[in-house]
């Protein structure tokens, strides 16, 4: 039997330190919002043969004078371009410049056609170099192009914030109703409040980590990240309710005081919580290391959230109930 609740000052101190540190990081560096929230375009290109380095791409696109251009090389001979312009004209100009960058040296002449630029090689074959082609000589393939305006980005940011507030409100209401018959020695609404504090703890630490990753590694916050945060909220509160439910079962029949009853309940659910989180993390980590680049940030947010959420459900939410009970006595 581990004395988890009896050592609550240690766990609460660790949580407080992590939350304060995350708030400091957010105040210093903020979050690196992506084009979903700021507006702009994202273009992902794959080189079918040899990958072109970042300096060559920058030099090739320099005449276009793209605003806030970020070139991110990824695995599998692909690069991701982020820039503020979001018109189709700029999109096609970038494709044309990149095609010129990888154009075969044996090209003899070229001419314009209705579909774009037609390049004629020395053997007489013609290659369409605008857009996605299947020519053996053409070395680029457009994988995706996403474009969003700044007004839509601002609307998405507001809706994401509202979604999280609504979810938190519904969670605290649900827990208060579910635990309405457990009113002694702690009022039922305090179960909900403890769960919400734990959820804020999970979200703030996740945001703090992404603030650091955004500042040093350029990882951006986009709509998949919001989906990951909402998923973490649901996962974390589910784990917390499992512990609270065991407390609700043990309270009427326990001959121990409130603190020891809570400790017994946490120990009874400890193995279940750790095993559930561990199996979830194994799946997430496998996707993180071997999955595609497009979902890597989403999976990273989920992995951090699950890890922090498991900690908070065991070492934060339940000890807070004892804190409420001690404050009530005083």
KEROTI-874111 format. One line per field, with one value per residue (C-alpha): residue in one letter; chain; x, y, z. Coordinates in Angstrom, 2 decimals, padded with zeros to 5 digits. Example, Ala and Ser with C-alpha at 12.3 -4.5 7.8 and 13.67 -1.06 7.14 Angstrom:
// residues 2
code c(A|S)
unit c(A|A)
px c(012.30|013.67)
py c(-004.50|-001.06)
pz c(007.80|007.14)
// end
This chain:
// residues 330
code c(X|X|X|X|X|X|X|X|X|X|X|X|X|X|X|X|X|X|X|X|X|X|X|X|X|X|X|X|X|X|X|X|X|X|X|X|X|X|X|X|X|X|X|X|X|X|X|X|X|X|X|X|X|X|X|X|X|X|X|X|X|X|X|X|X|X|X|X|X|X|X|X|X|X|X|X|X|X|X|X|X|X|X|X|X|X|X|X|X|X|X|X|X|X|X|X|X|X|X|X|X|X|X|X|X|X|X|X|X|X|X|X|X|X|X|X|X|X|X|X|X|X|X|X|X|X|X|X|X|X|X|X|X|X|X|X|X|X|X|X|X|X|X|X|X|X|X|X|X|X|X|X|X|X|X|X|X|X|X|X|X|X|X|X|X|X|X|X|X|X|X|X|X|X|X|X|X|X|X|X|X|X|X|X|X|X|X|X|X|X|X|X|X|X|X|X|X|X|X|X|X|X|X|X|X|X|X|X|X|X|X|X|X|X|X|X|X|X|X|X|X|X|X|X|X|X|X|X|X|X|X|X|X|X|X|X|X|X|X|X|X|X|X|X|X|X|X|X|X|X|X|X|X|X|X|X|X|X|X|X|X|X|X|X|X|X|X|X|X|X|X|X|X|X|X|X|X|X|X|X|X|X|X|X|X|X|X|X|X|X|X|X|X|X|X|X|X|X|X|X|X|X|X|X|X|X|X|X|X|X|X|X|X|X|X|X|X|X|X|X|X|X|X|X|X|X|X|X|X|X)
unit c(A|A|A|A|A|A|A|A|A|A|A|A|A|A|A|A|A|A|A|A|A|A|A|A|A|A|A|A|A|A|A|A|A|A|A|A|A|A|A|A|A|A|A|A|A|A|A|A|A|A|A|A|A|A|A|A|A|A|A|A|A|A|A|A|A|A|A|A|A|A|A|A|A|A|A|A|A|A|A|A|A|A|A|A|A|A|A|A|A|A|A|A|A|A|A|A|A|A|A|A|A|A|A|A|A|A|A|A|A|A|A|A|A|A|A|A|A|A|A|A|A|A|A|A|A|A|A|A|A|A|A|A|A|A|A|A|A|A|A|A|A|A|A|A|A|A|A|A|A|A|A|A|A|A|A|A|A|A|A|A|A|A|A|A|A|A|A|A|A|A|A|A|A|A|A|A|A|A|A|A|A|A|A|A|A|A|A|A|A|A|A|A|A|A|A|A|A|A|A|A|A|A|A|A|A|A|A|A|A|A|A|A|A|A|A|A|A|A|A|A|A|A|A|A|A|A|A|A|A|A|A|A|A|A|A|A|A|A|A|A|A|A|A|A|A|A|A|A|A|A|A|A|A|A|A|A|A|A|A|A|A|A|A|A|A|A|A|A|A|A|A|A|A|A|A|A|A|A|A|A|A|A|A|A|A|A|A|A|A|A|A|A|A|A|A|A|A|A|A|A|A|A|A|A|A|A|A|A|A|A|A|A|A|A|A|A|A|A|A|A|A|A|A|A|A|A|A|A|A|A)
px c(000.00|001.68|001.22|000.27|-002.19|-000.04|002.74|000.40|002.60|005.30|002.90|001.17|004.56|005.67|002.41|002.64|006.23|005.31|002.27|004.18|007.05|004.56|002.92|006.36|007.19|003.83|004.33|007.85|007.43|003.71|002.54|003.76|000.38|000.27|-001.58|-004.87|-004.97|-002.86|-003.82|-001.47|-000.57|001.13|002.62|004.15|006.41|008.08|011.20|010.95|014.73|017.39|016.15|017.01|018.53|016.89|019.40|018.65|014.90|015.34|017.44|014.93|011.94|013.74|012.37|008.79|009.48|007.20|006.22|007.18|008.55|009.49|011.08|010.95|012.67|011.06|011.61|010.99|012.52|009.79|009.78|007.00|006.73|004.79|004.12|001.56|000.34|-002.70|-003.59|-003.62|-001.36|001.40|000.85|001.45|004.48|006.09|005.43|006.96|010.08|010.59|010.17|012.85|015.08|014.94|014.55|016.76|019.98|019.38|016.33|016.75|013.79|010.40|007.16|003.95|000.72|-002.80|-001.99|001.27|004.93|005.85|009.51|010.91|014.00|016.66|015.02|011.84|009.64|007.52|007.17|004.52|006.37|003.45|001.67|001.98|003.51|004.46|007.44|010.55|012.61|010.37|011.50|008.76|005.31|002.81|001.38|-000.91|-001.70|-003.69|-004.68|-006.62|-007.42|-006.59|-010.26|-011.02|-007.93|-009.15|-012.59|-011.01|-008.99|-012.13|-014.09|-011.26|-011.18|-014.97|-014.98|-012.56|-014.57|-017.81|-016.18|-014.84|-018.25|-020.05|-017.48|-017.85|-021.65|-021.61|-019.33|-021.37|-024.53|-022.87|-021.48|-024.47|-025.08|-021.52|-021.77|-019.83|-017.28|-016.68|-019.48|-020.18|-019.36|-015.81|-015.23|-016.00|-013.81|-010.90|-011.26|-011.30|-008.18|-006.48|-007.60|-006.27|-003.04|-002.85|-003.63|-001.24|001.70|001.02|000.82|004.01|005.89|004.62|005.65|009.23|009.02|007.59|010.29|013.27|012.08|009.36|006.55|003.25|-000.18|-002.92|-006.45|-005.21|-003.56|-006.94|-008.43|-005.58|-006.22|-009.94|-009.08|-006.69|-009.45|-011.75|-009.04|-007.86|-011.30|-012.16|-009.13|-010.02|-013.63|-012.47|-010.57|-013.43|-015.90|-013.83|-013.79|-017.58|-017.86|-015.48|-016.71|-019.99|-018.38|-014.96|-014.06|-011.01|-010.89|-011.36|-007.64|-006.89|-010.04|-008.87|-005.43|-006.86|-009.06|-006.15|-004.02|-006.85|-007.03|-003.29|-002.44|-005.43|-004.52|-000.88|-001.58|-004.23|-001.97|001.06|-000.73|-002.10|001.35|002.89|000.49|000.99|004.78|004.80|002.80|005.04|008.26|007.04|003.93|003.67|004.93|001.46|000.11|003.34|002.53|-001.00|000.32|003.02|000.36|-001.68|001.34|002.27|-001.36|-001.89|001.30|000.48|-003.18|-002.27|-000.11|-002.82|-005.58|-003.48|-001.32|-003.37|-007.16|-007.52|-005.14|-007.14|-010.19|-008.24|-007.13|-010.80|-011.64|-008.78|-009.75|-013.33|-012.20|-010.10)
py c(000.00|003.19|006.33|008.52|010.81|011.14|012.55|014.95|017.99|016.54|015.89|019.24|021.00|019.22|020.13|023.76|024.01|022.56|024.84|027.98|027.07|026.51|029.89|031.57|029.90|030.95|034.53|034.69|032.89|032.34|029.73|029.39|029.52|027.98|029.07|027.63|030.52|033.25|032.75|031.76|028.71|025.36|023.50|020.03|018.84|015.46|015.01|011.74|011.44|013.45|015.89|019.56|021.32|024.28|026.85|025.90|026.19|029.60|030.85|029.55|031.23|034.48|036.37|035.74|037.63|035.39|036.76|034.76|031.90|028.84|025.83|022.64|019.51|016.24|012.56|010.68|013.45|015.96|019.61|021.74|025.40|027.86|031.42|034.20|034.52|032.37|033.00|030.34|032.54|032.46|028.71|028.09|030.41|028.40|025.13|026.61|027.79|024.42|022.66|024.91|023.98|020.26|020.59|018.08|019.50|017.95|020.17|021.79|024.13|024.87|026.50|027.63|025.66|026.02|023.59|025.28|024.99|022.21|021.21|019.38|017.26|016.33|013.00|014.81|013.85|016.50|016.96|019.06|020.66|022.52|020.62|016.90|014.91|011.32|011.92|010.03|013.22|015.37|015.20|016.95|015.89|018.14|016.26|018.94|022.65|024.24|027.89|029.91|033.61|035.61|036.26|032.54|031.90|034.33|032.68|029.24|030.49|031.85|028.68|026.52|028.54|028.42|024.65|024.07|026.31|024.51|021.10|022.09|023.44|020.26|018.10|019.91|019.77|016.05|015.20|017.31|015.43|012.00|012.48|014.31|011.50|011.74|014.95|014.03|015.05|016.86|018.45|016.80|019.92|019.86|016.55|018.37|021.32|018.99|017.32|020.69|021.86|018.65|019.31|022.88|021.41|018.98|021.62|024.25|021.85|020.60|024.20|025.07|022.20|023.24|026.82|025.58|023.33|026.17|028.62|026.32|023.88|025.80|023.36|025.08|025.06|024.20|022.77|019.16|020.38|021.64|018.23|016.64|018.90|018.09|014.38|014.76|016.45|013.50|010.92|012.64|013.17|009.54|008.39|010.79|009.60|005.98|006.95|009.09|006.28|003.91|006.56|006.80|003.02|002.85|005.83|004.32|001.05|002.26|002.37|004.54|008.31|010.25|010.58|006.87|005.93|008.09|006.52|002.98|003.91|005.40|002.30|000.05|001.85|002.54|-000.56|-000.05|003.60|002.90|-000.12|001.75|004.75|002.62|000.67|003.92|005.51|002.51|002.96|006.74|006.46|003.94|006.41|009.26|007.56|005.64|007.56|010.34|013.88|015.34|013.81|013.88|017.10|015.83|012.54|014.35|016.51|013.40|011.59|014.49|014.97|011.28|011.17|014.35|013.35|010.02|011.83|014.36|011.79|009.91|012.54|015.73|015.25|012.85|014.71|017.88|016.20|015.75|019.39|020.47|018.28|019.69|023.27|022.54|021.33|024.41)
pz c(000.00|-001.22|000.89|-002.06|-000.31|002.79|000.58|-001.20|-000.47|-002.72|-005.62|-005.26|-005.19|-008.38|-010.13|-008.98|-010.23|-013.63|-014.01|-013.01|-015.36|-018.21|-017.56|-017.63|-020.96|-022.41|-021.19|-022.64|-025.94|-026.42|-028.91|-032.48|-034.24|-037.69|-040.79|-039.49|-037.01|-038.64|-042.28|-045.09|-047.15|-046.68|-049.63|-049.33|-052.14|-052.65|-054.77|-056.66|-056.98|-055.15|-052.51|-053.00|-050.00|-048.23|-049.55|-053.16|-052.58|-050.90|-053.79|-056.32|-054.61|-053.76|-056.84|-055.61|-052.35|-050.29|-046.87|-043.73|-045.82|-043.78|-045.50|-043.46|-044.80|-043.71|-044.32|-047.58|-049.75|-048.96|-047.95|-046.43|-047.43|-045.26|-046.39|-045.93|-049.53|-050.29|-053.93|-056.63|-058.78|-056.16|-055.75|-059.45|-059.52|-056.71|-058.54|-061.68|-059.82|-058.16|-061.50|-062.97|-060.04|-060.85|-064.63|-066.51|-067.92|-071.36|-071.99|-075.36|-075.62|-074.11|-075.08|-073.40|-073.79|-072.42|-069.60|-068.61|-069.58|-072.03|-072.01|-075.03|-074.41|-076.93|-077.69|-078.75|-075.81|-074.15|-070.39|-068.66|-065.70|-064.10|-061.34|-060.68|-063.51|-064.03|-066.27|-065.32|-065.68|-063.50|-059.91|-057.91|-056.83|-055.05|-052.05|-050.64|-050.72|-047.89|-047.91|-045.35|-044.93|-041.75|-040.92|-041.02|-038.89|-036.23|-036.26|-035.83|-032.85|-031.16|-031.84|-030.47|-027.24|-026.91|-027.51|-024.62|-022.26|-023.14|-022.65|-019.22|-018.18|-019.23|-017.43|-014.09|-014.40|-015.16|-012.25|-009.82|-010.85|-010.88|-007.36|-005.89|-003.36|-002.07|-000.07|003.08|004.11|000.79|-001.25|-004.61|-006.64|-005.19|-006.98|-010.21|-009.22|-008.40|-011.80|-013.58|-011.73|-012.85|-016.44|-016.37|-015.02|-017.98|-020.61|-019.20|-019.02|-022.56|-023.81|-021.95|-023.58|-027.02|-026.29|-025.83|-028.90|-030.97|-029.90|-030.38|-033.06|-034.91|-034.08|-034.85|-033.24|-035.73|-035.58|-035.09|-031.88|-030.63|-031.40|-029.44|-026.42|-026.43|-026.64|-023.70|-021.69|-022.27|-021.55|-018.38|-016.90|-017.65|-015.65|-012.82|-012.66|-012.35|-009.19|-007.88|-008.50|-006.39|-003.64|-003.87|-003.46|-000.49|001.54|002.88|004.01|005.11|008.80|008.14|008.06|004.80|004.04|004.37|002.47|-000.42|-000.27|-000.38|-003.35|-005.28|-004.64|-005.82|-009.17|-009.53|-011.56|-013.85|-014.52|-015.25|-017.49|-019.49|-020.00|-020.83|-023.55|-024.98|-024.97|-026.72|-029.62|-029.71|-029.59|-032.43|-034.54|-033.39|-034.51|-037.54|-038.62|-041.17|-040.64|-041.10|-037.87|-035.82|-033.91|-033.20|-031.81|-029.81|-028.12|-027.33|-025.89|-023.61|-022.56|-021.73|-019.68|-017.73|-017.41|-015.82|-013.29|-012.43|-011.96|-009.40|-007.74|-008.07|-008.32|-005.39|-003.02|-003.72|-002.16|001.07|000.87|000.63|003.61|005.73|004.86|005.86|009.28|009.82)
// end
